[in-house]
Amino acid sequence: ERQFGVLEIHARQSEALDEAGSAILKSLKMKAEDQLRPEILVIDVVADITDRHAVIINRTKQASMVLPGESLLVLELVPALFASYAANEAERAVPGVKLVDVRMIGATGRVYMSGSARDIGAARDHIAAKLGEIRGRAA
């Protein structure tokens, strides 16, 4: 990605990831608080998805799909990489939600999740709270 750089690190132990992150920040002479603070552009729930809407949403999906009658959470935010964080946090807090799509590279990040109205409402509230806790600088 030329304009919006992404570095992905994998490890079996979370401690190794923490060490790698610390080493990267040290080499850049930065702190975690120097990051851009996430900003939610859109967070909305579409209730009771119809069969026609489900077909349109699912046409490019290769994994979980939204089903007719479910609710759909639509999240758009910047920086884009926080979309993966938001999706992970929602799945952890509300196991009943399904990740339909996540886009974490580009000008904005997007998350689509589906499930019951109650679960999607809980996921929305949890995402907003967790993103609000992240320290950083304004864009």
N, C-alpha and C positions, 0 to 999 in steps of 0.2 A: 504494500500500500504506500504509494509515494507521498501523499499529502498527510495522511494520518498514520503514523508509525505504530506498529504493534510488535511487542516482544513477548513470546509465550515461553514459559519455563515449566518443566515437568519434573517431579521428584516423587519418590515413594513416601518420604517423610516430610511433613509440613515444616519441620525445623530447617531442612535443607532449602526450602523455598524462602523462608524468612532470611536465612543467611545470604542467599543469592540476591534478594531484594535489597538488603542492607549494603551489600558490596556494590551493586549498581548505583544506588543513591550516593554512596561515598565517592565513587569514581566521578560522578556528575557534580559533586559538591552541593548536594541538595538534601532536603528532608522530605518525608512523606507529606508534610503539611504544605509543601510547595506545589503540590498537584492542583489541577483545576477542581473546584468543588462541583459535584454533579448538580445539574439543573434539570428538573422535570419540565418538559415542554408540553406534553400531553399525558394524562393518565385518565383513562375512561373505561367504563364497563358497558358492553353491549349485551343486554339481557335477551334471553330466549332466541338464540340464533336460529334462523329458518334453514330448511334444507338447501335452498338456493344459495344463501349466503355461505353455508358450509362448503358447498362445492367450489365456490369462487375462492374462498380462503385456502382450501386444501389443495388446489390444483397444482401447486408447486412444492408441496410438502413430501418428505420422504420418511417421516417418522410419525409422531403423534398428530392426530387430526382433531379438529373441533367437530363435535357432533351436533345435529339439530337438537334444539331444546337447551343446550348448555349456554352458559354466559361466557363472554370473551373479554379478557383484559387486554387493553391496548395501551402500551407505554412507549413514549418517545422521549429521549433525553440526550443531553450532552454532558461531558464527552461520551462518545459512543461506547467505549469499553465498559462503562458502568452498566450496560445492558446485561452483560454476563453475570456481574455481581448481583444485580436485581433479580435475575432469574434464579440463581443459586439460592439466594436468601428466601425467596418465595417458596421454592420447592422444599427447603429445609423446614420452614415454619408451617407450611400448609401442604402436607403430603398428598392431599386429594386433588391438587391442581395438575394439569398437564401442560408441559411446555410444547407449544405448537410451532413457534419460530423465535429465534433470537438473531439479531443482526448487530454485531459489535464492532464493525469497522465502517468508517465513513464519517460524514459530517454529523450524523445523528445516529444514536443507537435505538433499536426497536425490540420490544418484547411482546409476543402474543402468547397468552396462556388461556386455557379453557377449563371449565369445571362447573360445579354448582354455583348458584348465585352467592350462597353463603361463603364458600371457599374462595371464590374470586374476590369478593369484598374483603375478606380477611387478607388475601395476598396483596391487594391494592394498598390497604392500610399499612401492612408490614413493610412493603417496599418503600412507601413514602417515609415511614419512620426511620428505616435503616439508612436510606440515602441522606436524610436530614442530619444524621449523626456524623457524617463524613466531613472531616476538616479539610480545608483547602482554600485556595484563593479564588476570587470571583473572576469570571471570564472577561 
